[in-house]
Amino acid sequence: MAASTPHPAPAAPRVERDRTHYLYIAVIAAVALGIAVGLIWPDAAVQLKPLGTGFVKLIKMMISPIIFCTIVLGIGSVRKAAKVGAVGGIALGYFLMMSFVALAVGLVVGNLLHPGEGLHLTDALKQTGHAQVSSEALGPVDFVLSVIPATFVSAFTEGQVLQTLLVALLAGFALQAMGSAGQPVLRGIEHMQRLVFRVLSMVMWAAPVGAFGAIAAVTGSAGLEALKSLAVLMLGFYLTCFLFVFVVLGALLRIVAGLNVLSLFRYLAREFLLILSTSSSESALPRLIAKMEHLGVSRPVVGITVPTGYSFNLDGTMIYMTMASLYIADALGTPMSLGEQIPLLLFLLLASKGAAGVSGAGLATLAGGLQSHKPALVDGVGLIVGIDRFMSEARALTNFAGNAVATVLVGTWTKEIDGVRVRRVLAGELPFDETTLLDERRSVGSGLPEPREPGEPGERRGSRGSRGEEPVGV
């Protein structure tokens, strides 16, 4: 009998290359080109600002529908409403605690550096400072009332994150109460979520253009002179943010979740690059929601923690307002004692919540808070207008890092995180889908069983909420 011919080995499946890799290389090149244009042709570079503004507006138009879909799908699939309340309570408590920590860190560094000593204030700078006082900042009562939208739909049309959050919570709880009758609506919202994220992935291809315009404009308007004259404050602020993120947040993440902060930030590297090029943490909000879900944090935790954190967990803004206030007081020749600093900073902490969502909230909130609590210092706000745009990058990066870490911590405390999946994602075994920005395997309509409550019969190994999972150290 003739020997049988061995069958050739099947060809390896063709792996489609991630084209978005080239997109972020283009963003880096655009940032470098923007800096060069800003330094060489500053007047022309300032005219490029609409490119950056337009890109950020494209991203912001996607935030409300993404938050709505994420929260409704998350809450609608949870069996017990008390779980959502527990997540919200833990998140808000953590946000308040970290705000105090950020203020304390900024207070210590600001009192050690004294960067404002020896500066002189001109009449022109005084007028510039008063021009930064925003009339949009709201008091505590008005802020609470502003969370309630005029109509059910206006939360989406006005782009108010907290209004969208409120409407989504109500819709999610309503669908939860409807039980099986609400499943068709949940499947419809799931399809809507796919559409919204696909549109977002298309918009991201404009990132190099937006990054070029934003960086060129800020470099051209500020120039090197502004950086030289205020280098101590700016570098001190950057160093403080760096220490806060990698020492304070890094220690918390290691102790609570057993994770290496560098591994988490490497996973979010593209989002950090996007924020650095646009100086807006909101430009990465939709992607943070998608990536935290992909990481293994449950939808309810992501949907509540991330949008709420963008209004209440502003660690970078807290540090900025602390150091800027001390800098201005020193520059005006009226340094504040510790007894004067603490009440002012506590007032600014509350003022920052009332100004959530205000455009240019960092500088506007500082000026408005000083106007209300210590009007004599408003004159000095003009001293930092020139470098505020550069400092806003550190603010945005720190705020984003704080919200990413907060999401993991809240997921760990509420046992709503899949530890096994976290290890695999951070190790690169489960890459994020840059095309859809969604994990189809974990969707509501995929036919897979939903994660059960901890302790219920038939709980899947490694599901979110599992009490017996291994530590998630990386």
C-alpha positions as CSV (number, residue, x, y, z in Angstrom):
1,M,0.0,0.0,0.0
2,A,1.4,3.4,-1.0
3,A,2.4,5.6,1.9
4,S,-0.2,8.3,2.4
5,T,0.9,11.8,1.7
6,P,0.9,13.9,4.8
7,H,-1.5,16.8,4.8
8,P,0.2,20.2,4.8
9,A,-0.1,22.1,8.0
10,P,-3.0,24.6,7.9
11,A,-1.9,28.2,7.3
12,A,-1.8,30.4,10.3
13,P,-4.8,32.8,10.5
14,R,-4.0,36.2,9.1
15,V,-3.7,38.7,11.9
16,E,-5.0,42.1,11.0
17,R,-2.6,44.9,12.0
18,D,-3.8,47.6,14.3
19,R,-3.9,50.6,12.1
20,T,-4.5,52.9,15.0
21,H,-0.9,52.4,15.9
22,Y,0.0,54.7,13.1
23,L,-2.7,57.2,14.2
24,Y,-0.9,57.8,17.6
25,I,2.5,58.0,15.9
26,A,0.9,60.8,13.8
27,V,-0.3,62.5,17.0
28,I,3.2,62.5,18.4
29,A,4.6,63.9,15.1
30,A,1.8,66.6,15.1
31,V,2.6,67.7,18.6
32,A,6.3,68.1,17.7
33,L,5.4,70.0,14.5
34,G,2.9,72.2,16.4
35,I,5.6,73.2,19.0
36,A,8.0,74.1,16.1
37,V,5.4,76.2,14.3
38,G,4.5,78.0,17.5
39,L,8.1,78.9,18.2
40,I,9.0,79.9,14.6
41,W,5.7,81.6,13.5
42,P,3.9,82.5,16.7
43,D,1.4,84.9,15.1
44,A,0.3,82.3,12.5
45,A,0.3,79.5,15.1
46,V,-2.3,81.4,17.2
47,Q,-4.7,81.3,14.3
48,L,-4.6,77.5,14.3
49,K,-6.4,77.3,17.6
50,P,-9.8,76.4,16.0
51,L,-8.3,73.1,14.8
52,G,-7.8,72.0,18.4
53,T,-11.0,73.5,19.6
54,G,-13.0,71.8,16.9
55,F,-11.5,68.4,17.7
56,V,-12.3,68.7,21.4
57,K,-15.9,69.7,20.5
58,L,-16.2,66.6,18.3
59,I,-15.2,64.4,21.3
60,K,-17.4,66.2,23.7
61,M,-20.5,65.7,21.5
62,M,-20.0,61.9,22.1
63,I,-19.7,62.1,25.9
64,S,-23.4,62.4,26.8
65,P,-24.7,59.4,24.7
66,I,-21.8,57.2,25.8
67,I,-22.4,58.0,29.5
68,F,-26.2,57.3,29.0
69,C,-25.7,54.0,27.3
70,T,-23.0,52.8,29.7
71,I,-25.0,53.6,32.8
72,V,-28.3,52.3,31.6
73,L,-26.8,49.0,30.4
74,G,-24.9,48.7,33.7
75,I,-27.8,49.4,36.0
76,G,-30.4,47.6,33.9
77,S,-28.5,44.4,34.2
78,V,-28.0,44.6,38.0
79,R,-30.5,42.7,40.1
80,K,-30.2,44.8,43.3
81,A,-30.6,48.6,43.3
82,A,-28.8,48.8,46.6
83,K,-25.5,47.8,44.8
84,V,-25.7,51.0,42.7
85,G,-26.2,53.1,45.8
86,A,-23.3,51.5,47.5
87,V,-21.0,52.2,44.5
88,G,-22.1,55.9,44.4
89,G,-21.6,56.3,48.2
90,I,-18.1,54.7,48.2
91,A,-17.1,56.8,45.1
92,L,-18.2,60.1,46.6
93,G,-16.5,59.3,49.9
94,Y,-13.3,58.5,48.2
95,F,-13.5,61.7,46.0
96,L,-13.8,63.9,49.1
97,M,-10.9,62.2,50.9
98,M,-8.6,62.5,47.9
99,S,-9.6,66.2,47.4
100,F,-8.3,66.9,50.9
101,V,-5.1,64.9,50.3
102,A,-4.4,66.8,47.1
103,L,-5.0,70.1,48.9
104,A,-2.6,69.0,51.6
105,V,0.1,68.0,49.1
106,G,-0.2,71.3,47.3
107,L,-0.1,73.2,50.6
108,V,3.2,71.6,51.7
109,V,5.0,72.1,48.4
110,G,3.7,75.7,48.0
111,N,5.0,76.7,51.4
112,L,8.3,75.1,50.7
113,L,8.9,76.7,47.3
114,H,7.6,80.3,47.7
115,P,7.8,80.8,43.9
116,G,6.0,84.2,43.8
117,E,8.5,86.1,45.8
118,G,10.2,89.1,44.0
119,L,7.6,89.5,41.2
120,H,6.0,92.8,40.3
121,L,2.4,93.3,39.3
122,T,1.4,95.9,36.7
123,D,-1.9,97.6,36.1
124,A,-2.4,95.6,32.9
125,L,-1.9,92.3,34.8
126,K,-4.5,93.4,37.4
127,Q,-7.1,93.9,34.7
128,T,-6.2,90.6,33.1
129,G,-6.8,88.9,36.5
130,H,-10.2,90.4,37.1
131,A,-11.2,89.4,33.5
132,Q,-10.8,85.8,34.5
133,V,-13.6,85.9,37.1
134,S,-16.3,83.7,35.7
135,S,-20.0,84.5,36.1
136,E,-20.8,80.9,35.3
137,A,-19.6,79.5,38.6
138,L,-22.5,78.5,40.8
139,G,-23.1,78.5,44.5
140,P,-23.8,75.1,46.3
141,V,-27.6,75.3,46.1
142,D,-27.7,76.5,42.5
143,F,-25.2,73.8,41.6
144,V,-27.5,71.1,43.0
145,L,-30.5,72.5,41.1
146,S,-28.4,72.7,37.9
147,V,-28.0,69.0,37.9
148,I,-31.8,68.6,37.1
149,P,-32.3,69.2,33.4
150,A,-35.1,71.3,32.0
151,T,-36.4,68.3,30.0
152,F,-35.5,64.7,29.6
153,V,-33.8,65.4,26.3
154,S,-32.0,68.7,27.2
155,A,-29.4,66.7,29.3
156,F,-28.1,65.5,25.9
157,T,-28.5,68.7,23.9
158,E,-26.8,70.9,26.5
159,G,-23.8,68.5,27.1
160,Q,-24.1,68.6,30.9
161,V,-22.4,65.5,32.3
162,L,-24.1,65.5,35.6
163,Q,-27.5,66.0,34.0
164,T,-26.9,63.1,31.7
165,L,-25.8,61.0,34.7
166,L,-29.1,61.8,36.5
167,V,-31.3,60.9,33.5
168,A,-29.3,57.7,32.9
169,L,-29.7,56.6,36.5
170,L,-33.4,57.1,36.4
171,A,-33.7,55.2,33.1
172,G,-31.5,52.4,34.4
173,F,-33.5,51.9,37.6
174,A,-36.7,52.0,35.6
175,L,-35.5,49.3,33.2
176,Q,-34.3,47.3,36.2
177,A,-37.8,47.4,37.8
178,M,-39.3,46.3,34.4
179,G,-37.5,43.0,34.6
180,S,-37.8,40.9,31.4
181,A,-40.1,43.4,29.8
182,G,-37.2,45.9,29.7
183,Q,-34.8,43.5,27.9
184,P,-35.8,44.6,24.4
185,V,-35.0,48.2,25.4
186,L,-31.6,47.2,26.8
187,R,-30.8,45.4,23.6
188,G,-31.7,48.5,21.6
189,I,-29.5,50.7,23.8
190,E,-26.7,48.2,23.4
191,H,-26.9,48.6,19.6
192,M,-27.0,52.4,20.1
193,Q,-23.8,52.1,22.2
194,R,-22.1,50.2,19.4
195,L,-23.0,53.0,16.9
196,V,-21.8,55.7,19.2
197,F,-18.5,54.1,19.9
198,R,-18.0,53.4,16.2
199,V,-18.6,57.1,15.5
200,L,-16.1,57.9,18.2
201,S,-13.5,55.7,16.6
202,M,-14.0,57.6,13.3
203,V,-13.6,60.9,15.0
204,M,-10.3,59.8,16.6
205,W,-8.7,59.9,13.1
206,A,-8.8,63.7,13.3
207,A,-6.6,63.6,16.5
208,P,-3.4,64.6,14.7
209,V,-5.0,67.7,13.2
210,G,-6.5,68.7,16.5
211,A,-3.2,68.1,18.4
212,F,-1.3,70.2,15.9
213,G,-3.6,73.1,16.2
214,A,-3.9,73.0,20.0
215,I,-0.2,72.8,20.6
216,A,0.8,75.3,18.0
217,A,-1.7,77.9,19.4
218,V,-0.6,77.6,23.0
219,T,3.1,77.7,22.1
220,G,2.6,80.7,19.8
221,S,0.6,82.6,22.4
222,A,2.8,82.0,25.4
223,G,6.2,81.7,23.9
224,L,9.4,81.1,25.8
225,E,9.5,84.3,27.8
226,A,6.4,83.3,29.8
227,L,7.9,79.9,30.5
228,K,11.2,81.4,31.8
229,S,9.6,84.0,34.1
230,L,7.3,81.5,35.8
231,A,9.4,78.4,35.5
232,V,9.6,77.8,39.2
233,L,5.8,77.7,39.7
234,M,5.2,75.6,36.6
235,L,8.0,73.1,37.3
236,G,7.0,72.9,41.0
237,F,3.4,72.2,40.0
238,Y,4.5,69.5,37.5
239,L,6.7,67.9,40.1
240,T,3.9,68.0,42.7
241,C,1.5,66.3,40.3
242,F,4.1,63.7,39.5
243,L,4.6,62.9,43.2
244,F,0.9,62.8,43.9
245,V,0.2,60.4,41.0
246,F,3.1,58.0,41.4
247,V,3.5,58.1,45.2
248,V,0.0,58.7,46.6
249,L,-2.2,57.1,43.9
250,G,0.5,54.5,43.2
251,A,0.6,53.4,46.8
252,L,-3.2,53.3,47.1
253,L,-3.4,51.2,44.0
254,R,-0.8,48.7,45.2
255,I,-2.2,48.4,48.7
256,V,-5.9,48.1,47.8
257,A,-5.9,46.4,44.4
258,G,-2.4,44.9,44.3
259,L,-1.7,46.6,41.0
260,N,1.4,48.4,39.6
261,V,0.4,51.9,38.7
262,L,2.9,51.9,35.8
263,S,1.1,48.8,34.3
264,L,-2.2,50.6,34.5
265,F,-0.8,53.8,32.9
266,R,0.9,51.8,30.1
267,Y,-2.5,50.4,29.3
268,L,-3.9,53.9,29.1
269,A,-0.9,55.4,27.3
270,R,-2.9,56.5,24.2
271,E,-5.4,58.3,26.4
272,F,-2.6,60.2,28.2
273,L,-1.1,61.2,24.8
274,L,-4.5,62.4,23.7
275,I,-4.9,64.6,26.8
276,L,-1.3,65.9,26.5
277,S,-1.9,67.1,23.0
278,T,-5.3,68.7,23.6
279,S,-4.9,69.8,27.3
280,S,-8.5,68.4,27.9
281,S,-9.2,65.4,30.1
282,E,-12.7,65.3,28.6
283,S,-11.2,64.3,25.2
284,A,-10.3,60.9,26.8
285,L,-13.5,60.4,28.9
286,P,-15.3,58.1,26.4
287,R,-12.2,56.0,25.9
288,L,-11.6,55.7,29.6
289,I,-15.2,54.3,30.0
290,A,-14.6,51.8,27.3
291,K,-11.1,50.8,28.5
292,M,-12.2,50.4,32.2
293,E,-15.0,48.0,31.1
294,H,-12.5,46.1,29.0
295,L,-10.1,45.9,31.9
296,G,-12.7,44.0,33.9
297,V,-14.5,46.6,36.1
298,S,-18.3,46.2,36.0
299,R,-20.5,48.5,34.0
300,P,-22.3,50.0,37.0
301,V,-19.0,50.9,38.7
302,V,-17.5,52.4,35.5
303,G,-20.8,54.2,34.6
304,I,-21.1,55.9,38.0
305,T,-17.5,56.4,39.0
306,V,-16.0,57.9,35.8
307,P,-18.7,60.6,35.0
308,T,-19.0,61.6,38.6
309,G,-15.3,61.7,39.1
310,Y,-14.9,64.1,36.2
311,S,-16.9,66.6,38.3
312,F,-15.9,65.7,41.8
313,N,-12.5,64.0,41.7
314,L,-10.3,66.8,40.3
315,D,-7.0,66.1,42.1
316,G,-4.9,68.1,39.6
317,T,-7.2,71.1,39.9
318,M,-7.0,70.9,43.7
319,I,-3.2,71.0,43.6
320,Y,-3.2,73.8,41.1
321,M,-5.6,76.1,43.1
322,T,-3.5,75.5,46.3
323,M,-0.1,76.4,44.7
324,A,-1.5,79.2,42.5
325,S,-3.2,80.9,45.6
326,L,0.1,80.8,47.6
327,Y,2.0,82.0,44.6
328,I,-0.3,85.0,44.0
329,A,-0.2,85.9,47.7
330,D,3.6,85.9,47.8
331,A,3.8,87.8,44.5
332,L,1.5,90.6,45.9
333,G,3.7,90.9,49.0
334,T,0.9,89.6,51.3
335,P,1.9,86.0,52.2
336,M,-0.8,84.1,54.0
337,S,-0.3,82.4,57.4
338,L,-1.4,78.8,57.7
339,G,-4.5,79.9,59.5
340,E,-5.5,82.0,56.5
341,Q,-4.5,79.4,53.9
342,I,-6.7,76.5,55.2
343,P,-10.1,78.4,55.1
344,L,-9.3,79.8,51.7
345,L,-8.4,76.3,50.3
346,L,-11.5,74.7,51.8
347,F,-13.6,77.4,50.2
348,L,-11.9,76.7,46.8
349,L,-12.6,73.0,47.2
350,L,-16.3,73.8,47.4
351,A,-16.1,76.4,44.6
352,S,-14.5,73.8,42.3
353,K,-17.6,71.6,42.6
354,G,-19.9,74.5,41.8
355,A,-17.9,75.3,38.6
356,A,-17.8,71.7,37.3
357,G,-18.2,71.7,33.6
358,V,-17.4,75.4,33.2
359,S,-15.0,76.0,30.2
360,G,-11.5,76.8,31.5
361,A,-12.6,75.8,34.9
362,G,-9.2,75.8,36.5
363,L,-8.4,79.5,36.1
364,A,-12.0,80.6,36.2
365,T,-12.7,78.7,39.4
366,L,-9.5,80.1,41.0
367,A,-10.4,83.7,40.1
368,G,-14.0,83.3,41.2
369,G,-13.1,81.6,44.5
370,L,-10.6,84.4,45.3
371,Q,-13.2,87.0,44.4
372,S,-15.7,85.6,46.8
373,H,-13.3,84.7,49.7
374,K,-10.2,87.0,49.4
375,P,-10.9,89.7,46.7
376,A,-7.5,91.4,47.2
377,L,-5.8,88.4,45.6
378,V,-7.8,88.6,42.3
379,D,-5.3,91.2,41.1
380,G,-2.6,88.6,41.0
381,V,-4.5,86.1,38.8
382,G,-3.1,87.9,35.8
383,L,0.4,86.7,36.7
384,I,-0.4,83.1,35.8
385,V,-2.6,83.6,32.8
386,G,0.4,83.3,30.5
387,I,1.3,79.8,31.6
388,D,-2.2,78.5,32.6
389,R,-2.5,76.7,29.3
390,F,0.7,74.7,30.0
391,M,-0.3,74.0,33.6
392,S,-3.7,72.8,32.4
393,E,-2.0,69.9,30.7
394,A,-0.7,68.7,34.1
395,R,-4.1,69.4,35.7
396,A,-5.8,67.3,33.0
397,L,-3.3,64.4,33.2
398,T,-3.5,64.3,37.0
399,N,-7.3,64.4,36.9
400,F,-7.5,61.6,34.4
401,A,-5.0,59.5,36.3
402,G,-7.0,60.1,39.5
403,N,-10.2,58.9,37.9
404,A,-8.6,55.8,36.3
405,V,-7.2,54.8,39.7
406,A,-10.5,55.6,41.5
407,T,-12.4,53.3,39.1
408,V,-10.2,50.4,39.9
409,L,-10.3,51.1,43.6
410,V,-14.1,51.4,43.8
411,G,-14.4,48.2,41.8
412,T,-12.1,46.5,44.2
413,W,-13.9,47.7,47.3
414,T,-17.3,46.8,45.9
415,K,-16.0,43.4,44.6
416,E,-17.1,44.4,41.1
417,I,-13.8,43.7,39.3
418,D,-12.6,40.6,37.5
419,G,-9.1,40.1,38.9
420,V,-8.1,37.4,36.4
421,R,-9.2,39.5,33.5
422,V,-7.3,42.5,34.9
423,R,-4.0,40.5,34.9
424,R,-4.6,39.3,31.3
425,V,-5.5,42.7,30.0
426,L,-2.5,44.5,31.6
427,A,-0.2,41.6,30.4
428,G,-1.4,42.3,26.8
429,E,-3.2,38.9,26.4
430,L,-6.6,40.6,25.8
431,P,-5.9,43.6,23.6
432,F,-8.4,46.5,23.5
433,D,-10.4,46.6,20.2
434,E,-9.5,50.1,18.8
435,T,-12.0,49.6,15.9
436,T,-15.3,49.2,17.9
437,L,-14.0,50.4,21.4
438,L,-16.2,47.6,22.8
439,D,-15.8,44.1,24.0
440,E,-18.5,42.2,22.1
441,R,-18.0,39.1,24.2
442,R,-19.3,40.8,27.3
443,S,-22.3,42.6,25.7
444,V,-25.8,42.3,27.1
445,G,-27.1,40.6,23.9
446,S,-24.2,38.1,23.5
447,G,-26.1,35.3,25.0
448,L,-23.6,34.8,27.8
449,P,-24.9,34.6,31.4
450,E,-24.9,37.9,33.2
451,P,-22.6,38.1,36.3
452,R,-24.5,36.9,39.3
453,E,-24.5,38.4,42.7
454,P,-21.7,37.2,45.0
455,G,-22.8,34.0,46.8
456,E,-25.6,33.1,44.4
457,P,-25.7,29.5,43.1
458,G,-23.8,28.8,39.9
459,E,-21.4,31.8,40.2
460,R,-18.9,31.8,37.3
461,R,-15.3,31.5,38.3
462,G,-13.5,34.7,37.7
463,S,-16.7,36.8,37.3
464,R,-16.9,40.3,38.6
465,G,-17.8,40.2,42.3
466,S,-16.0,36.9,42.9
467,R,-14.8,36.7,46.5
468,G,-12.3,33.8,45.9
469,E,-10.2,35.3,43.2
470,E,-6.4,35.6,43.4
471,P,-4.7,39.0,44.0
472,V,-4.5,41.1,40.9
473,G,-0.9,42.1,41.2
474,V,1.0,42.9,38.1
